[in-house]
C-alpha cells in the first residue's frame, strides 16, 4: 500500500525571516511576518502617510515620559509573528529597544484604506493574542476610528483571540487611550 502525504505549508520563524531579509529577498518590498507567513503589504497612498503623521502627532500630545511611539517598526508577537503596525506606543525609550524589538504595547494603531478587512480580521486576532489591551483602526474610507479592547479567547477567531469590546468613533468625537488617564484625542485630529 502506498502512503499519501499531504503537502505542508512552511511556517517561517522570525529567525528565518530576518535571515532572508539580510540576504536581500525583500529588497524594495514592504513585508511583515504574520503567524509564519510572509505578507506583502500594499504600497502606501498619500492620505495613509499623512494620517500616520497626524496620529503620531496626536499620540505624542497625550503620551508623556515613559512611552516611546514607533512608526512602522517591528512588534514581536511570537517566534512566528513580527508585524509592523503603523503606530505602536510602547513603554520606555528608544534606547530600550536598541537590542530587541518590543513585545508589549500600550496601544497599537493601524491606518487603513485598502486594508480595512485585513486589519479587522487578521490583525485584530493577532494583537488580541499578543494581549494588546488597546487596538485602534483609523478607517480612512469611512473616516472613523474603530477602537478594540478587552482581548478574549475565541476558537472561531483567526488566531484564537479577538476583542470583546468594539466602539466606533466618528468625526466630532473624542477618544481616550486606556493608559492615559484624563486624556482625549479629537478624531478630527487623526484624519487627513
DAURPE-V782908 format. One record per backbone hydrogen bond with DSSP energy under -1.0 kcal/mol. CO is the residue of the C=O (numbers start at 1). NH is the residue of the N-H. E is the energy in kcal/mol with one decimal. If there is no record, write none. Layout:
CO:NH:E / CO:NH:E
//
This chain:
13:17:-2.5 / 14:18:-2.6 / 15:19:-2.0 / 16:20:-2.5 / 17:21:-2.0 / 18:22:-2.3 / 19:23:-1.7 / 20:25:-2.4 / 21:24:-1.5 / 24:27:-1.4 / 26:29:-2.6 / 30:41:-3.2 / 32:39:-3.1 / 33:82:-2.9 / 34:37:-1.8 / 36:12:-2.6 / 37:34:-2.9 / 39:32:-1.5 / 45:49:-2.2 / 46:50:-2.5 / 47:51:-2.4 / 48:52:-2.1 / 49:53:-1.7 / 50:54:-2.2 / 51:55:-2.9 / 52:56:-2.5 / 53:57:-2.3 / 54:58:-2.4 / 55:59:-2.9 / 56:60:-2.3 / 57:61:-1.1 / 59:62:-1.2 / 59:63:-3.1 / 64:67:-1.2 / 66:92:-2.8 / 68:90:-2.9 / 70:88:-2.2 / 79:14:-2.8 / 80:36:-3.4 / 81:77:-2.2 / 81:78:-1.6 / 82:33:-1.0 / 83:75:-2.3 / 87:109:-2.8 / 88:70:-2.9 / 89:106:-2.9 / 89:107:-1.3 / 90:68:-3.1 / 94:97:-1.9 / 95:98:-1.4 / 102:76:-2.7 / 107:89:-3.2 / 108:136:-2.9 / 109:87:-1.9 / 110:138:-2.6 / 112:140:-2.8 / 115:119:-3.0 / 116:120:-2.1 / 117:121:-2.2 / 118:122:-1.4 / 118:123:-1.8 / 121:125:-1.4 / 122:126:-2.4 / 123:127:-3.0 / 124:128:-2.3 / 125:129:-2.3 / 126:130:-1.5 / 127:132:-2.5 / 128:131:-1.6 / 134:108:-2.0 / 135:148:-3.4 / 136:110:-2.6 / 137:139:-1.1 / 137:146:-2.9 / 138:112:-2.9 / 139:144:-1.8 / 144:139:-2.3 / 145:169:-3.2 / 146:137:-2.7 / 147:167:-2.4 / 148:135:-2.6 / 149:165:-2.4 / 150:164:-3.0 / 152:162:-2.3 / 154:157:-1.7 / 157:160:-1.5 / 160:154:-2.5 / 162:152:-3.1 / 165:149:-2.7 / 167:147:-3.2 / 169:145:-2.6 / 170:173:-2.0 / 173:187:-2.6 / 175:185:-3.3 / 177:180:-1.2 / 180:183:-1.4 / 185:175:-2.5 / 186:189:-1.0 / 187:190:-1.6 / 187:191:-1.1
//
